[in-house]
Amino acid sequence: MSQYGLNILPEGALDFVSLGALVHRLDPGVVPFRKASQCQIHVSGGEFNCAANLSDCFGLKTGIATAMVDYPIGDLIAERVRAMGVKPFYRRFKHNGVNGPNMATVYSDRGFGVRPPVVFYNRSNEAAAQLKPGDFNWSELFQGGVRWFHSGGIFAALSQTTGEVIIEGMQAAKAAGAVISFDLNYRAKLWNIWGGQDAAQAVLRRIMENVDVLVGNEEDLQLGLGVAGPQVSGASKLDPAAFIGMIDEVAALYPRVKVVATTLREVHSTNRHSWGAVAWINGRTFVSPACELDVYDRVGGGDGFASGLFYGLLSGQPEQEAVNLGWAHGALLTTFPGDTTMATLEQVRAFARGGSARIQR
């Protein structure tokens, strides 16, 4: 169906396929790592989070193309992929028993009150960074049809070859009739390892030539794509004026792009955020309601928004409803431990309609 300026296939063997790195996140809760004695393990990765959310909460048929290492950490991660109902397409790597290749580790405490979360990585000898064009048989992977293909800027930043894999996958998906989405997710720490901002913009601009739906905030657009930010001083971080002011330039640079969306978040303390979202869809702007969040774990909220928005578009909802579904699912996701959803579609719809936290009997 042609809607929102997008040609969305009515059906396919897979509704959604993402390409990215699987990681495991070690979470000591409110205790900082330097004092931690135990932690939870969450399976994550921005691209995987979207596929997992769309499968588990929204009931879509999803898959992920990624690297998998044959060792116990890989087994742990693969179990979670299965549990979330995501179909894996793995390029497998053998672990040598000593130094890799590895599944990346993200370390992230939860912070509390005035103390923000602290995030750092060990991506040494990461298998996903070794992915290169030719590692996936896209025609076989898309056999039976694929409606939507997604990747992101974190995966693009891992090495000089991962951006090329994204472009290869996007072009194959486009040939199969899929809508192409990309989450800019600009992470200076990752790009600085091998190329810095100049390399980032060179890679991301080439990726953008294939993109229909873009997720990214003002900072992502400025740092990742070099789009100039307008001189707008909003009274609140929930004021979408700065984001809206950049859309004309994005649309002029990348006429293929029909949707640009982002969350709006004002952090009052680690556990208290104001939350909103905005999307530009085929020339019109849609702003979500705003709400106050009591945050349990903020990691994954942006992916929660993106997956709810993608579901709204894939299921043909009115534009405002699609934005509200994304906003509602992202809000709910911050109330759960871990990076992927524990919400039901009924909860998301109820909150999107203006639901409350009254007990459900």
C-alpha positions in Angstrom: 0.0 0.0 0.0 1.2 3.5 -0.7 0.7 5.7 2.4 2.8 8.4 4.1 4.7 8.7 0.8 6.0 5.1 1.4 5.3 2.0 -0.6 4.7 -0.5 2.1 4.1 -4.1 0.9 0.9 -5.5 2.3 2.5 -8.8 3.3 5.8 -10.7 3.3 7.4 -13.7 4.9 9.0 -11.2 7.2 7.5 -7.9 8.3 10.8 -6.5 9.6 14.5 -7.4 9.3 17.2 -5.5 11.1 21.0 -5.5 10.5 23.2 -4.8 13.5 25.4 -6.0 16.4 24.0 -8.1 19.3 25.5 -7.1 22.6 25.1 -8.0 26.3 24.7 -5.3 28.8 25.9 -5.8 32.4 23.7 -3.8 34.8 24.6 -3.5 38.5 21.5 -1.5 39.2 21.9 1.6 41.2 25.4 0.6 42.4 28.2 2.1 40.3 30.5 -0.4 38.7 33.5 0.5 40.8 31.6 -0.7 43.9 29.5 -3.5 42.3 29.4 -7.1 43.5 26.8 -8.4 41.2 24.9 -7.5 38.0 22.0 -8.5 35.7 22.7 -9.4 32.1 20.5 -7.9 29.4 20.7 -8.7 25.7 20.6 -5.6 23.6 21.7 -3.8 20.4 19.7 -0.9 18.9 18.8 -2.9 15.8 17.9 -6.0 17.7 15.8 -4.1 20.2 13.5 -2.9 17.4 13.1 -6.4 16.0 12.5 -7.9 19.5 9.9 -5.2 20.4 8.1 -5.6 17.1 7.9 -9.4 17.6 7.2 -9.6 21.3 4.8 -6.7 21.8 3.4 -6.0 18.4 3.2 -9.5 17.0 5.1 -9.0 13.8 7.3 -11.5 12.0 10.9 -10.2 12.5 14.4 -11.2 11.8 18.0 -10.0 12.5 21.1 -10.3 10.4 24.1 -10.2 12.7 27.3 -11.9 13.9 27.2 -14.8 16.4 30.2 -16.3 18.2 30.1 -20.0 19.2 30.9 -19.8 22.9 28.8 -19.5 26.1 28.1 -15.8 25.9 26.9 -16.3 22.3 24.7 -19.1 23.5 23.2 -16.8 26.2 22.5 -14.1 23.6 21.0 -16.5 21.1 18.6 -17.9 23.7 17.3 -14.3 24.3 16.9 -13.8 20.5 14.8 -17.0 20.4 12.8 -16.0 23.5 11.8 -12.7 21.8 10.6 -14.5 18.7 13.2 -13.0 16.4 14.4 -15.2 13.4 18.2 -15.1 13.4 20.4 -14.9 10.3 23.8 -15.5 11.8 27.3 -15.1 10.3 29.0 -17.4 12.7 32.5 -17.0 14.2 34.6 -19.4 16.2 36.0 -18.3 19.6 39.6 -19.2 20.2 39.1 -19.7 23.9 41.3 -16.7 24.8 40.8 -13.4 23.1 37.9 -13.8 20.7 36.3 -12.9 18.5 33.8 -11.7 21.1 30.2 -10.6 21.6 30.5 -7.0 22.7 29.9 -6.0 26.4 28.2 -2.8 27.4 28.5 -1.7 31.0 25.8 0.5 32.3 24.7 1.3 35.9 21.3 2.8 36.4 22.3 5.9 38.3 19.8 7.4 40.8 18.5 10.9 41.4 21.2 13.5 40.8 23.7 10.8 39.7 23.3 9.9 36.0 23.9 6.5 34.5 27.4 5.8 33.4 27.9 3.8 30.1 31.1 2.3 28.8 32.0 -0.5 26.5 34.3 -3.4 25.8 34.0 -4.0 22.1 37.6 -5.4 21.8 37.8 -7.9 18.9 34.1 -7.7 18.4 32.7 -10.2 15.8 30.1 -7.8 14.5 32.8 -5.3 13.6 34.3 -8.0 11.3 31.1 -8.3 9.2 31.7 -7.3 5.6 29.9 -7.3 2.3 29.2 -10.8 1.0 28.7 -12.3 4.5 24.9 -12.5 4.1 23.0 -14.1 1.3 20.4 -11.3 1.0 18.3 -12.9 -1.8 17.9 -16.0 0.3 17.3 -13.9 3.5 14.5 -11.9 1.7 13.0 -14.9 0.0 9.2 -14.7 0.4 9.3 -11.0 0.8 10.3 -8.4 3.4 8.3 -5.3 4.2 10.8 -3.2 6.2 14.6 -3.2 6.6 16.3 -1.3 9.5 19.8 -0.6 10.6 21.6 2.1 12.7 24.5 4.4 13.3 26.0 2.3 16.1 26.6 -0.6 13.8 27.9 1.7 11.1 30.5 3.1 13.5 32.0 -0.3 14.5 34.5 -0.6 11.6 35.3 0.4 8.0 33.4 -2.6 6.7 30.1 -2.4 8.7 28.8 0.7 6.8 29.4 -1.1 3.5 27.3 -4.1 4.8 24.5 -1.7 5.7 24.6 -0.2 2.2 24.6 -3.7 0.6 21.7 -4.8 2.8 19.7 -1.7 2.1 20.1 -2.0 -1.7 19.1 -5.6 -1.6 16.1 -4.8 0.6 15.1 -2.0 -1.6 15.2 -4.3 -4.6 12.9 -6.7 -2.7 10.4 -3.8 -2.2 11.1 -3.1 1.5 10.9 0.3 3.2 14.3 1.3 4.5 14.8 2.9 7.9 17.9 4.1 9.8 18.5 5.3 13.3 21.4 7.8 13.3 22.4 7.1 16.9 25.6 9.1 16.6 28.2 7.9 19.1 31.4 9.9 19.0 33.3 7.4 21.2 32.8 4.7 18.6 33.6 6.8 15.5 36.7 8.3 17.2 38.3 4.8 17.4 38.9 4.7 13.6 37.8 7.8 11.7 36.2 10.5 13.7 33.4 12.8 12.6 34.7 13.2 9.0 34.6 9.5 8.4 31.2 9.3 10.1 29.6 11.9 7.9 31.1 10.3 4.7 29.7 6.9 5.6 26.3 8.1 6.9 25.7 10.4 3.9 26.2 7.4 1.6 23.8 5.3 3.7 21.2 8.1 3.7 20.9 7.9 -0.1 18.9 4.6 0.5 16.8 5.7 3.5 13.0 6.3 3.6 12.5 6.6 7.3 15.0 8.4 9.5 15.2 8.4 13.3 17.5 10.9 15.0 17.5 14.0 17.2 18.9 17.5 16.5 22.4 16.4 17.7 22.4 13.3 15.5 21.4 15.4 12.5 24.1 17.9 13.2 27.0 15.6 14.1 26.1 12.7 11.9 25.0 14.4 8.7 26.4 17.9 9.2 22.9 19.5 9.0 23.1 23.0 10.5 20.9 23.5 13.6 18.7 26.6 13.7 19.1 29.3 16.3 16.0 28.3 18.3 16.0 28.6 22.1 13.0 26.6 23.2 11.8 27.1 26.7 11.7 23.4 27.1 13.5 20.4 25.7 10.0 19.2 24.8 9.6 22.1 22.4 10.0 20.5 18.9 10.9 23.8 17.2 14.6 23.1 16.9 14.0 19.7 15.3 11.3 21.0 13.0 13.6 23.8 11.9 16.1 21.3 10.6 13.7 19.2 8.5 13.7 21.3 5.4 17.4 20.9 5.0 17.2 17.1 5.6 14.4 16.9 3.0 16.4 18.9 0.5 19.6 16.9 1.0 17.8 13.5 1.0 14.6 13.8 -1.1 14.0 10.0 -0.7 13.3 10.5 3.0 9.6 10.6 3.8 9.6 10.3 7.6 11.9 11.9 10.2 11.2 11.2 13.8 12.7 11.6 17.3 11.9 11.5 21.0 11.8 14.7 23.1 13.2 14.2 26.6 13.9 16.6 29.4 15.8 15.0 32.2 14.9 16.5 35.6 16.7 13.7 37.5 17.8 10.2 36.6 14.4 8.9 37.6 12.2 11.7 36.5 11.9 12.7 32.8 9.4 14.7 30.8 8.8 12.7 27.6 7.4 13.5 24.2 8.0 12.7 20.5 7.7 14.4 17.1 7.6 13.1 13.6 7.7 14.8 10.2 5.7 12.5 7.8 5.5 13.3 4.1 5.5 17.1 4.6 3.4 17.3 7.8 4.5 17.5 11.4 2.9 15.5 14.2 3.7 16.0 17.9 2.8 13.4 20.6 1.2 14.2 23.9 3.7 14.9 26.8 4.0 13.0 30.1 6.1 12.8 33.2 8.0 9.5 33.5 9.2 7.8 36.6 12.1 6.0 35.0 13.2 2.5 36.2 15.8 1.9 33.4 16.1 4.5 30.6 18.2 2.3 28.2 16.2 1.3 25.2 13.5 4.0 25.4 14.5 5.5 22.0 14.3 2.0 20.3 11.0 1.6 22.1 9.7 4.7 20.4 11.1 3.7 17.0 9.5 0.3 17.1 6.1 1.6 18.1 6.2 4.2 15.3 7.3 1.5 12.8 4.4 -0.7 13.9 2.0 2.2 13.4 3.2 2.8 9.9 3.4 -0.9 9.0 -0.2 -1.4 10.2 -1.5 1.6 8.3 -2.5 3.8 11.3 -3.2 7.5 10.9 0.0 9.5 11.3 -0.9 10.9 14.7 -1.8 7.5 16.0 1.5 6.0 14.7 3.5 8.8 16.6 1.4 8.2 19.7 2.0 4.5 19.6 5.7 5.1 19.4 5.6 7.6 22.2 3.5 5.3 24.4 5.7 2.2 23.9 8.9 4.2 24.5 7.4 5.5 27.8 6.4 2.1 28.9 9.8 0.6 28.0 11.5 2.9 30.6 9.4 1.3 33.3 11.0 -2.2 32.8 14.4 -3.6 33.5 16.5 -4.3 30.4 16.6 -2.9 26.9 13.7 -4.7 25.2 9.9 -4.6 25.8 7.8 -6.3 28.4 4.7 -4.4 27.4 1.6 -5.8 25.8 0.0 -4.2 22.8 -3.2 -3.5 24.9 -1.1 -1.6 27.4 0.5 0.5 24.6 -2.8 1.3 23.0 -4.3 2.2 26.3 -1.5 4.6 27.2 -1.5 6.1 23.7 -5.2 6.9 24.2 -4.4 8.7 27.4 -4.4 5.8 29.8 -3.3 6.2 33.5 -1.4 4.1 36.0 -4.7 3.2 37.8 -4.7 -0.5 38.8 -6.1 -2.8 36.1 -8.5 -5.3 37.8 
